Amino acid sequence: MSEMEIGALLLVATIVVLCSGVSIAFGLAAVAIAFLAIFGGPDALSAIPETFMSELSSFALLTVPMFVVLGAAIGLSRAGTDLYESLHRWLYRLPGGLVIANIFACGLFSALCGSSPATAAAIGKVGIPEMLRRGVPRALAAGSIAAGGTLGILIPPSITFIIYGLVTETSIARLFLAGVVPGILLVLIFSAYAWLASWRAARGVPLAEHFSLKQKMEGIGRVLPFLGIIVAVTVFMYGGIATPSEVAGVAALMALMMVMIVYRTRLPQLWLILVSSTRETSMILMIIAAAALFSFMMSYLYITQTLAEWMVGLDLGKWGLILVINLFLLVVGCFLPPVAIILMSMPVLAPVLATGDVDLIWFGVILTINLEIGLITPPVGMNLFVIRGVAPSIPATDVLWGSLPFVALMAGFIVLMCIFPGIATGLPDLLLGVGR
């Protein structure tokens, strides 16, 4: 069989295995081992243990468990509730202010935990009931939280950016900076839509309530320690004081100390944070190792090189190539989680993008926003299921229809970034110098 025929067979086998309900890590590993056994021979099989373990020995992977601990500590505490309440006290008089407060809370919470499902769950558990009680349309309430939660993989610290940086060998610090401005702009765009939707619906009018300046400042006081973590991460990483791995460790320690001091977290809850972090880290690392084995198999059988040569041979030009890749990512993003997509696709796409003179830092942001769309697009949009879990009274159709306007906004923002790439590259170039 030719390499293209093997590649087509591999695609079908991978889709069948992943759709069977098998976990992504074990599914990828099983497909890789089977194809190496059939088409590679004994020599290829002998490289499996070394490939699997060497991928996990990277020092840079220390950032993953540390940022996971950071996210778990914030996500399993009352930080999300306090963040939402604090913003609501300042924005309650604004038309659609309650929805905007939730979107801003999602943005700030994303900067603390770096996880989209965790952001949607933490803010949604508090924000959605409050919005419904004040007459906000169900679709808008659910859609704003589902879309706001996606910012967890864009606004740093982001596990997605860490994995992307490791796979493409690009600077994680530069990727983090590249996600800041797009993340802020998406928060503002989402908020503008929420204001317009609330104004046009003439609903969601706040209850007759009033918060004094003292009450507003009390809310900020409980949130400030956690915002201090964001400042510390920024200063340590971009001030050249520490590496991303060291910054992740400091941030995780600070988060644990904060939840213990501010919320008086006791040992059982602290144990729950550590257990949750261990489970999520194990899942991510297993996917990373299995995807490395999958990538090794594709390279060993010359599938990766053949696909890259085929895509270059299409002669689509830079923007034609970007369009095709984005359409591909939109489709697979509806079925697979972001980490798996990056690990499976970037070993093939990175050489093609390099040939097309595409800035990998800029493309990392484009890819992440694309994956955000997948998180709120059926049939496997993770955040859609999270919203259904925290707000079972809202029908699935309302959750879906409420998310679609935000899907359109993110798709439009991708086009905007193609026209103005400096939205992503401007800040890292300014602070770290021009580079890739």
C-alpha positions, -999 to 999 in steps of 0.1 A, spaced: 0 0 0 11 35 -7 16 61 21 -16 79 11 -36 47 12 -22 38 46 -30 74 58 -66 70 46 -69 37 64 -54 53 95 -80 81 94 -109 57 92 -94 34 120 -88 64 143 -123 78 138 -139 44 145 -118 38 176 -124 73 191 -161 71 183 -164 38 201 -162 54 235 -126 43 243 -106 69 261 -85 91 238 -52 81 252 -58 44 250 -75 47 216 -45 66 201 -20 42 216 -39 11 203 -42 25 168 -5 34 167 7 1 180 -16 -18 156 -4 1 125 33 -2 136 28 -40 140 11 -44 106 31 -20 85 63 -13 105 75 -46 117 94 -57 148 120 -29 147 92 -3 149 76 -20 178 108 -20 198 108 18 198 74 21 215 85 21 252 113 47 246 90 69 225 62 67 251 85 75 281 108 100 265 78 123 257 70 124 294 105 132 305 104 167 292 112 193 319 87 217 303 59 194 311 62 204 348 40 234 339 11 211 332 5 197 367 13 230 384 -12 250 364 -37 222 369 -33 225 406 -37 263 403 -70 258 384 -83 232 408 -76 253 438 -94 283 423 -122 262 407 -130 242 439 -131 273 461 -156 302 463 -134 323 442 -157 321 412 -187 331 433 -169 361 449 -156 372 415 -190 372 400 -206 389 429 -180 416 430 -184 424 393 -222 424 396 -221 450 424 -203 474 400 -223 466 368 -258 459 380 -272 493 368 -260 487 332 -285 473 307 -276 437 304 -251 443 333 -258 410 349 -248 391 317 -218 414 312 -207 407 348 -208 370 341 -188 374 309 -162 395 327 -161 370 356 -154 343 330 -125 363 316 -109 369 350 -116 334 362 -99 321 330 -68 340 338 -67 322 371 -75 286 362 -68 282 325 -96 256 320 -127 262 299 -150 236 315 -139 247 350 -146 284 341 -181 276 327 -189 254 357 -177 278 384 -193 309 370 -224 291 356 -234 275 390 -238 310 404 -245 333 374 -271 313 355 -297 310 384 -292 348 391 -297 357 355 -328 336 352 -343 350 384 -339 385 370 -356 377 337 -326 373 314 -336 350 284 -326 314 290 -307 312 257 -287 344 264 -279 332 300 -267 298 289 -249 310 258 -230 338 275 -215 314 301 -208 286 276 -189 311 253 -173 330 282 -160 297 295 -141 290 263 -118 319 272 -101 295 296 -79 281 269 -71 315 254 -63 338 283 -31 328 300 -21 306 318 -35 282 292 -28 245 291 -36 246 254 -8 271 248 16 250 268 9 219 248 11 238 215 44 254 225 59 220 233 47 204 201 57 233 178 89 242 198 77 278 201 81 301 232 54 295 258 59 329 273 54 345 238 23 324 233 9 335 267 14 371 257 -1 366 223 -34 354 240 -38 385 262 -51 411 237 -73 386 218 -87 374 251 -96 409 263 -111 419 229 -133 388 229 -145 396 264 -154 431 252 -171 418 220 -191 393 240 -201 420 264 -212 443 236 -234 416 222 -249 409 256 -257 446 260 -273 447 226 -293 415 231 -305 427 265 -315 461 252 -333 447 222 -352 421 242 -361 448 268 -357 421 294 -332 413 321 -340 445 340 -323 444 374 -342 441 406 -346 472 427 -313 468 445 -286 491 455 -250 485 466 -231 511 486 -195 520 479 -185 500 510 -203 469 497 -186 473 463 -152 476 479 -158 445 501 -163 424 470 -131 436 455 -113 429 488 -120 392 486 -110 390 449 -77 410 451 -56 382 466 -64 360 436 -58 388 411 -25 392 428 -16 357 414 -22 370 379 1 399 386 28 376 401 27 353 371 31 382 348 60 398 367 79 366 372 75 352 337 79 384 316 103 401 339 128 373 333 128 363 370 117 327 364 110 301 337 74 291 328 79 259 349 91 278 379 63 303 375 37 275 374 51 261 407 49 295 424 14 302 411 2 268 423 17 273 458 2 308 460 -33 295 450 -32 268 476 -21 293 503 -49 317 492 -77 292 494 -64 281 528 -61 317 542 -91 334 525 -116 306 526 -101 286 555 -99 255 534 -96 224 556 -76 192 550 -105 172 533 -111 199 507 -74 204 502 -71 166 496 -100 169 471 -80 196 452 -49 174 450 -69 143 440 -87 163 413 -54 177 400 -38 143 399 -66 128 379 -67 157 353 -29 158 351 -27 120 345 -53 122 318 -35 150 300 -1 134 303 -14 100 290 -29 118 260 4 135 254 24 103 255 -1 84 234 -2 112 208 36 112 207 34 75 199 8 82 173 30 109 157 60 86 158 39 60 139 28 85 113 64 97 108 79 61 108 54 50 81 61 83 62 25 94 64 33 128 79 58 136 53 35 125 25 6 145 38 28 176 42 42 172 7 6 168 -7 -7 199 11 23 219 -2 17 205 -37 -18 219 -37 -3 253 -42 -31 271 -24 -10 300 -13 -7 313 23 -43 323 28 -58 294 9 -38 271 32 -50 290 63 -86 287 51 -83 249 45 -67 244 79 -92 264 97 -121 245 81 -104 213 91 -100 225 127 -136 236 129 -147 201 119 -125 181 141 -131 206 170 -167 194 171 -155 159 180 -122 160 199 -109 180 228 -83 208 222 -53 189 236 -59 159 215 -63 180 183 -31 199 189 -11 167 196 -25 149 166 -25 176 140 4 200 147 32 175 138 16 174 103 6 211 101 37 227 116 61 219 87 34 229 62 28 263 80 66 269 81 68 263 44 40 288 39 58 314 60 31 314 86 39 329 121 34 299 144 28 323 174 0 340 155 -14 307 143 -14 293 178 -39 320 187 -60 313 156 -60 276 164 -70 282 200 -100 304 190 -110 277 165 -109 251 193 -129 275 214 -157 273 188 -155 235 190 -162 237 227 -196 252 221 -205 233 189 -224 200 189 -222 170 189 -193 170 215 -191 206 226 -177 202 261 -191 235 275 -226 227 262 -226 196 285 -212 216 314 -240 242 311 -266 214 310 -250 200 341 -251 232 361 -284 244 348 -306 213 340 -337 235 338 -325 251 305 -334 229 275 -305 217 254 -319 236 224 -318 269 243 -282 262 253 -273 256 216 -292 285 202 -278 308 228 -242 298 219 -246 302 181 -243 340 181 -210 337 200 -198 311 175 -204 337 148 -186 364 168 -155 341 173 -155 332 136 -156 369 127 -128 376 151 -106 350 134 -112 369 101 -102 401 119 -70 385 132 -61 374 96 -65 411 85 -47 425 115 -22 398 128 -7 424 152 -37 418 175 -19 386 185 18 394 177 19 430 188 22 425 226 49 397 225 69 417 199 67 448 221 77 431 253 100 403 241 113 417 209 104 407 173 107 370 168 90 337 162 
